[in-house]
Amino acid sequence: MNVVFVLMLMVGVIVETIQKGGDATLASLLAGANNAVTLCLSLAGAYLFWMGLMGVLKKSGLMQLLSRRLRPVIRFLFPNAGEASGAISLNLAANMLGMGNAATPFGLEAMHLLNKRNPTPTIATNEMCVLLAINASCLELLPTTLIALRQVYGSVAPASVLLPTLLSSACSTVVAVILCKVLTR
């Protein structure tokens, strides 16, 4: 993937240098870097807030409660998950709250635990594939990152995406689950 990004950057720099000259290319590169830093700093407050909220949810036990509520679903989706069930439920709970950054460590831990039970460690198990598909479809009850981005860019109603995001992510998750169940038979 790094090679692809480097190639895209190089092609873009070459094309812009040919079309607009070296000064315009340098100005574009610096402006892009400045915009990236500005966006990161603008989102830092929102990320800190949501990560802090996730920490409070975790310490108060509400994250574990949500995780326990997800156990019947986890058993249905991941019948052979074993000890990975806890990490899977925390991963799904964090994703449902729109905290993909906080969900990633739980997802990696779940994959590691699932791979420990894998008789062929170089080939993904059904449970690993289901986890990946559900993470990719990502049912979001609260799209915190999207709301933060809309806020940073001056949206009049940054939370107006709640219902469309919920509906579209619910549809994609249902399709992912159906496909996984059909393909794992």
C-alpha positions in Angstrom: 0.0 0.0 0.0 2.9 2.3 0.7 4.1 1.9 -2.8 0.7 2.8 -4.2 0.6 6.0 -2.1 4.1 7.0 -3.1 3.3 6.4 -6.8 0.2 8.5 -6.6 2.1 11.3 -4.9 4.9 11.1 -7.5 2.5 11.1 -10.4 0.6 14.0 -9.0 3.7 16.1 -8.4 5.0 15.3 -11.9 1.7 16.2 -13.6 1.3 19.4 -11.6 4.9 20.4 -12.2 4.4 19.9 -16.0 1.1 21.8 -16.0 1.7 24.6 -13.6 5.5 24.7 -12.9 7.6 24.0 -9.9 6.6 27.1 -7.8 2.9 26.1 -8.0 3.7 22.5 -7.2 5.7 23.5 -4.1 2.9 25.9 -3.0 0.3 23.1 -3.4 2.4 20.7 -1.4 2.9 23.2 1.4 -0.8 24.2 1.4 -1.8 20.5 1.5 0.5 19.9 4.5 -0.9 23.0 6.2 -4.5 21.9 5.7 -3.7 18.4 7.0 -2.2 19.8 10.2 -5.1 22.2 10.7 -7.6 19.4 10.2 -5.8 17.2 12.7 -5.7 20.0 15.3 -9.3 20.8 14.7 -10.3 17.1 15.2 -8.1 16.7 18.2 -10.7 18.2 20.6 -13.5 16.0 19.3 -11.2 12.9 19.4 -10.1 13.7 23.0 -13.7 14.2 24.0 -14.9 10.9 22.6 -11.9 9.0 23.7 -12.4 10.4 27.2 -16.1 9.4 27.0 -15.0 5.9 26.0 -12.6 5.8 29.0 -15.5 6.8 31.3 -17.8 4.2 29.7 -15.1 1.6 30.2 -14.3 2.5 33.8 -17.9 2.8 34.8 -18.7 -0.6 33.5 -21.1 0.6 30.8 -18.9 -0.7 28.1 -18.8 -4.2 29.8 -22.6 -4.0 30.1 -23.0 -3.3 26.4 -20.5 -6.1 25.8 -22.6 -8.5 27.9 -25.8 -7.4 26.1 -24.0 -8.3 22.8 -23.1 -11.9 24.0 -26.1 -13.6 22.4 -25.3 -11.9 19.1 -21.7 -12.8 19.5 -22.6 -16.5 20.1 -24.7 -16.5 17.0 -22.1 -14.8 14.8 -19.0 -16.5 16.3 -19.9 -19.9 17.6 -16.3 -21.0 17.9 -14.8 -17.8 19.2 -14.0 -19.1 22.7 -11.9 -16.7 24.7 -12.0 -14.1 21.9 -15.7 -13.4 22.6 -14.9 -10.6 25.1 -12.5 -8.8 22.7 -15.0 -9.2 19.9 -17.9 -7.7 21.9 -15.7 -4.8 23.0 -14.7 -4.2 19.4 -18.3 -4.3 18.2 -19.4 -2.0 21.0 -16.7 0.6 20.3 -17.6 0.5 16.6 -21.3 0.9 17.4 -20.4 4.1 19.3 -18.4 5.4 16.3 -15.1 4.9 18.0 -13.2 3.1 15.4 -9.9 4.2 16.9 -10.8 2.7 20.2 -12.2 -0.4 18.5 -9.0 -1.2 16.6 -7.0 -2.6 19.6 -9.9 -4.8 20.6 -10.3 -6.1 17.0 -6.6 -6.9 16.8 -6.7 -8.7 20.1 -9.8 -10.6 18.9 -8.0 -11.6 15.7 -4.9 -12.7 17.7 -7.1 -14.8 20.0 -9.0 -16.3 17.1 -5.8 -17.2 15.3 -4.5 -19.0 18.4 -7.4 -21.5 18.0 -6.8 -21.7 14.3 -5.6 -25.2 13.1 -4.1 -23.5 10.0 -2.7 -20.1 11.1 -2.0 -18.9 7.6 -5.6 -19.3 6.5 -8.4 -17.2 8.1 -11.1 -19.1 10.0 -14.8 -18.4 9.4 -14.9 -16.4 12.7 -12.1 -14.2 11.5 -13.8 -13.6 8.1 -17.1 -12.7 9.9 -15.3 -10.3 12.2 -13.6 -8.6 9.3 -16.9 -8.4 7.3 -18.8 -6.9 10.3 -16.0 -4.5 11.0 -16.0 -3.4 7.4 -19.8 -2.9 7.4 -19.6 -1.2 10.8 -23.0 -0.7 12.3 -22.8 2.8 13.8 -25.4 4.0 16.3 -23.4 7.2 16.8 -21.1 8.3 14.0 -18.8 10.5 16.2 -16.0 11.0 13.7 -18.3 12.0 10.9 -20.1 14.4 13.2 -16.8 15.9 14.3 -15.6 16.3 10.6 -18.9 18.0 9.7 -18.5 20.3 12.7 -14.9 21.2 11.8 -16.0 22.1 8.2 -18.8 24.4 9.5 -21.9 22.3 8.9 -25.1 24.0 10.2 -26.4 20.6 11.4 -23.5 18.2 11.9 -25.6 15.6 13.6 -28.2 15.5 10.8 -26.4 12.4 9.4 -27.4 10.2 12.4 -30.5 8.6 10.8 -29.0 8.0 7.3 -25.8 6.6 8.8 -27.7 4.3 11.1 -29.9 3.1 8.2 -27.1 2.6 5.7 -24.7 0.9 8.3 -27.6 -1.3 9.5 -28.3 -2.4 5.9 -24.6 -3.1 5.2 -24.2 -5.0 8.4 -27.3 -7.2 7.7 -26.0 -7.9 4.2 -22.6 -8.8 5.7 -24.1 -11.1 8.3 -26.3 -12.8 5.7 -23.5 -13.3 3.3 -21.2 -14.7 6.0 -23.8 -17.1 7.3 -24.5 -18.3 3.7 -20.9 -18.6 2.8 -19.8 -20.4 6.0 -22.3 -23.2 5.5 
